Amino acid sequence: MLDLIDGPTNAGLRAWEDPARWWPRLTAATAHLTAPVAVIDLDALRHNAMDLLVRAGGIPIRVASKSVRVRAVLDAVLKIPGYRGILAFTLAEALWLAETHDDVVVGYPTVDRASLALLAADEQAASRVTLMVDDPAHLDLVDAVAAPGRRAEIRVAIDADASWRSAALGHIGVRRSPLFTASDVARFARMIVRRDGFRLVGLQMYEAQIAGQGDDAGPDAPIIRFAQARSREDLLRRRAEIATALSDIAPLEFLNGGGTGSLEFTGSDEAVTEATAGSGLLGGHLFDGYRSFQPAPASAFAFDVVRRPSADIATVLGGGWIASGPAVASRQPRPVWPAGLHTLPREAAGEVQTPVQGRAAAGLDIGDRVWFRHAKSGEPAERIEAYHLVDGDAVADELLTYRGEGKAFL
């Protein structure tokens, strides 16, 4: 069983800071395994889990399951004091996780009628799962599936837009909720509390333009820092206004904000009672572009060389495990060992093959192993049945992914 609290650890040595030892060690530990090989390093995972708590400044962290998709990791992290609850990405997943966890918030609105019917018919699940809503139509759909008098009371949380609306730059952030101002949220909250069969228990405001955007790379870094600073000012004011407005309408259990990339800011916001993080546990390379923190590369995957199309190019089988978001370099897997490799701009990482080029490519033979880091964290689990847990110099366990357990939610 994966244990992140007890047991010896070498995390204090920060071995990942010496790539010339870190990556060959993983190659040796997994040499008996057929590629593609995906690993999670125990010491690096422990380091990241503890570092996230420090960065959050004392507020509880809700674990974003979308960015993990491995139940053993979710279970182990939630045993650490300071972590509390799960932010799921679909209702079907939430119902599955609620069989063993008593606090599961669905991070996105759902129109899954079959899962809503299961939720409405199950008193225990209904007491453990919270739906995300931002439109009266979400409530209407629940009632259409099961009328209030013939179902369990449904817990709901309001999703409010945390983007920044700039007069000069336009909409900065992701397109989520239509609810933006305190009056927008309060009006919807009053509608919820007047309806039978629902209980308003929380609020979510996810600042993607801060949490999901690095501020330390490229020519746009000064503009990004400016926009993030202005967005933080706006959020501190607006979240406080929304929290005050809701305090007169319903007693909330949580006001959720943040993500891995914005924990310091989220933890400093007095209106917020909990933060969310997930990707930072496994440490994708997207976070290499942040000034405030640097997670350990706790997860990685490797492919074997199957072709040598030219003297300076080696081609591995597979590799196109692309992260969500715009199809730019920051969302693509990055070759990290041997050092000095890069993908080709006209081909990039492909589903069936990925050519790599660079000073180390000439020394790669057919059958050699190339290590990649993923941009984010959740998507690789949709490609593999298990991560191999590496403890020290050896594989200590297999950690089944959702796919390995026969689940595919989205």
N, C-alpha and C positions, 0 to 999 in steps of 0.2 A: 504493500500500500504506500502511495506517495505521501511523504511526511515532510512538510516545510518548516516545522517548528523544532522538533527534537532531532538528535543525531549530529555527528561531526560534520563540519563544513569547512571548505577552503575558500569560501566567498571573499573573505577578507584579503586574500592574496590577489584578487582581481586578475586571474590568470588570462582572461580574454584580452587583456591589454598587450599581450605578447603573441601576435598572430602566428609567428613562426613556430610556436609550441602548441597553441590552441587548436588550430585546424588540423595539423598532422596527427594530433592525439585523437581527434574525432575520426579521422580516416582509419587509424589503426584499430580503434574500438569497434568500428562498423565494417571492417574488411570482410567479415564472413557473411555480410548481408548483401542481397541483390539490390541494385539501384532501381528506382529512386529510393533513397534513404532519407528519412526525416528524423531529426533528433531534438530532444530537449535536454539541456544540461542542468543537472540538479542544483549545483552551486550558483549558476547564473540566474536560475529561476528564483531561488531563495533571495538573492541579492535584489532583484527587481521588485519582488513582493514587498520587501522591507523598505526599499527606497521610495516606493509609491506612498507608503504610509507616512514617511517623514515629510515628503513633499506636500501631502494633503494637510499637514499642520494640525492634525488631531480630529478632523471630522471623519465620520465613517466613509468607507469606500464600498460602493455597490459594484459588483464585478460584471462587466459587459461580456456576456457569453458569446456573442457574435465574434468577438476577437480571440476566442479560445477554442471552443467547440470540442473540448475534451473534458468529460465529466470528472475524471480523476484529478485534473488540475483545478477545476472549479471547486470540488469538494475540499481539496487540500488548502487552497487559498482561503476559503471561507471558515476554516478552523483557526486562522490566525486572528488574534484580537485586533480589532480595528477594521476588519472587513465585515460587511453586513448586507446580505441580500444579493439578488441577481437581477440584472437588466437583460431580459431575453429579447430576441428579435422577431419571433412569431408566436402566436398563441398556441399552436400545436407544440412547439418546443417548450413553452412555459408550462403547459399541462403535463408534459413528460417530466420536466424538472421538478414540478410541484409534488410529484409522488414522494420525493425525498427532501425537498426544501420548502420552508414555510413562508418565504417572502420573495416572490417573483413578480417583477414589474415588466410588462410587455412594452418595449421602447417605442413601438410604432403602432398606429391605428390598425385594426384588423377588420376584414370583411369575410373572414373564414366562417361560414355559417355552420359547417359541421363541427368545428372546434367550439364555436359559441354555444351550440346545443349541448356539447359535453360539459362545458363550464357551467352552464345554467342548471344542469341536472345533478351536479356534484357539489354538495355543501362544503366538503373539505377543500376542493380545488378553488371554489369561489372565495373561500376565506384566505387563500394563500396567493391568489393571482390578482394582479391589478391591471386593468386595461388602460391604454393611452387613448385619449379622445381630444379632438379640437373642433368638432362640428356636431351640431344636433343630429345630423344624419347617422353618426356613429351610434348614438343612443337609440334612434329609431330602428336601426338594424337589429340591435340586441332585442328590443321589444318585439320585432317581427319574428324573430327566431323563437322567443319564449316570452310570453306576456308576464308582467311583473308579479301578478298574483300566483303564477304557476312556476316560479323559478326561484333560485337562491338570489339574495341581494348581490349585485355586481359592484365590485370595487373599481373606481375609475380615478385616473389622474389626468390633469390638463397639460397638454403640450403647448407651450408658448414660444413664439419665435424669438430667438436670441441673436439674430443677425444684426448687423449695423446698417442703417440706412443713411448713406452719405450723399449730401447734395452734389458733391463733385465726382465721387467714384461710383455712385449707384448702390445697388444691393451687394453688401459684403457678407458672405456666409452662404449657407445652404438654404434651399427652398423647403421649408417644413410647414409649420403651423400658420394659419391665417390670423391668429390671435397675436397682437403685437403690444398694444398698450394695456395699462392697468384697467382701463374701462372695458376694453375688449374682453379681458380675462374675467373680470368681475361679472360682467353681463352673462357670460357663458356659465360661470360657476353658480349664479343664482338659478339659472335654468336647470342645472343638474340637481341642485338640492330640492327643487320643487317637484321633481319627477319621482314617482314611486319606483322602487326596485333598484335604485342606484345609491352608492355612497361615495362622495368625493373625499379622497384621502391624500392626494398629493399633487405636486406640480413639477414639471420638467422644463428646464431651459438649457439646451445644449449649445455652447458657443463654439461651433465647428471652426469658425474663422480664426480662433485662437488655439483651440486644442488640436486641430488637424492641419495646421499650417506652420512649417518651420520658419524661423526668423533669422537664420544665421547662414544663409547660402544664396548665391546668385546676385545679379544686379538689382533685382527687385526687393532685396532685403530691407533697405531703408523705407520703402513704401509700405511693405508688410508691417514693419515695426510701428510706423505711424498709424496705420489703420487699426492695428491691434490695440494700441494705446488709447485711441479714441473710442474703440469698441468697448474696452474695459470701463472707461468712464461712463459710457451710456448704460452698460449692463448694471453697474453698481447702483445707479439711480433707478433704473427701470425695475430691476428685480426687487429692490426695496419697496417701491410703490406697489408692485403686484402683491408682494407678501403682506403688506399692510392692508390692502383692499380685501384679500382673501381671509385675513384674520377675523373680519367681521361677518364672514359668510359661512365658513365651515372650519372645524378644527382639523388641520392637516397633520398627517403623520410624517411627511417628508417634503422638502423642497430640494430637488435634485439639479445639479449642474455639473459642467465640466467634462473633462476627458483626460486621457494620459498627458496630453501636451499642455494643459492649463491648470494642473492641480494646485500650484502655488497660488494662483489668482483665485480659483474657486474656493480654496480653503480660507482665504482672507475675506471673503464676502460674507458679512454677518447675516444676510438674508438666507443663505444656503445652509441646509442641515446635513447634506450628504453629497459626495461627489461620485462620479462613475469613472472607472478605468478598466481596461482589458488588454489593449494592444501592448501597453508597457510591460506587461508580465513576460511576454515572449520576446519583445525588443526588436521589432522590424527596423530596417534601415531608414524608414521615413523619419525616424527620430534623430538621425545623425545631424539633421539640419536645425536643431534647437540649441539655443544658448544656455538655457537654464538647467538642463539635465542631459545625461547620456546613459541610457539603459544598457545592460549587458546583452550580447547576442545570444539569448537563452535558447532560441530555436533556429534551426538552419536545415537545409536539405541539399543532397548531393546527387549528381547524375554522372554517368560514366561516358567517357569518350568512345564514340563508335566510328568516327570518320576523321580523316585528315585531308580535306579538300585542297589545301595548299600548305606550303612550308610554315606559314605564320598563322594558320587557322586550325583550330581543333573543334569538332562538332560533337556535342553531347546529345544523347537521346532524351527528348522531352525538354522541360524547362519553362514552358510558358504559363507559369502560375501567377497570373496578373492580379494585382490588388484592385479593389474598387476605386472609382474616381476617374478623372481624365486620363486618357491613354498616353501619359508622358513618362519620362525616365523615372521620376520619383515613385511611380506605381509599378514599375517592372522589377522582377527579381534581379539582384546584383551579384555577379560572380565575385567572390572574395578570396578564394584560395584555389590554386596558387595565386600569389599576389600579382597584380599588374594586368589582369584580364579585363576585357570589356566586351559587351555584345556589339553586333554590327548595327549601325543606325538604320540601314535599309531592310534589315531582317528582324532584329531584336530577339526577344525570347519567344520561341514558337511552341505550339502544342506538341509537335512530334520531334522537333529538333531545334537546337540553339547553338549556332556557331559562336565561338569566342576567339578573340584576337588579343595580341599584346605580347610583351616580352617573354612571358612564361609559356605561351602557346606552342612555341617551337619545341619545347621540351616535353610536351605531353604525348604519350603513346596511347594507342588504342587499348582500352581497358582501364586507363587511369581515371581517378575520381576528381571531380570539380565541385567545390562547395559554393552554394548560393545563399544569400540572405533574402528573405522576403520583405517586401515594402511594408506591409502591415502584418496582420497575424492570423486572422481567421480563415482566409481562403485556402491555404495549403491543406487544411484538415478535410476539405471537400475532395481532395485528390488521393488521400492515403487512408488506410484503415487503422494505422497506429503510428504514434511517435515512439521512437526508442529512447528510453530514459538513460542518459549517460551519467554515471556517478564515478568521478575520478577518471580512470583509464579504461573502464569497461561498461558495457551495456548492462544495466541493472534490472530493467523491466520494460514491458510494453504498455503504453498508455493508449487505449482505444479512442479513436476519434468518434464523432457522431456517426460518420460513415461506417466505421468499423463496428458500430453497434446497430447498423442497419437503418440509420435515420438520415434523412435528407430533407431539411426544413425549408431552405431557400437558397 
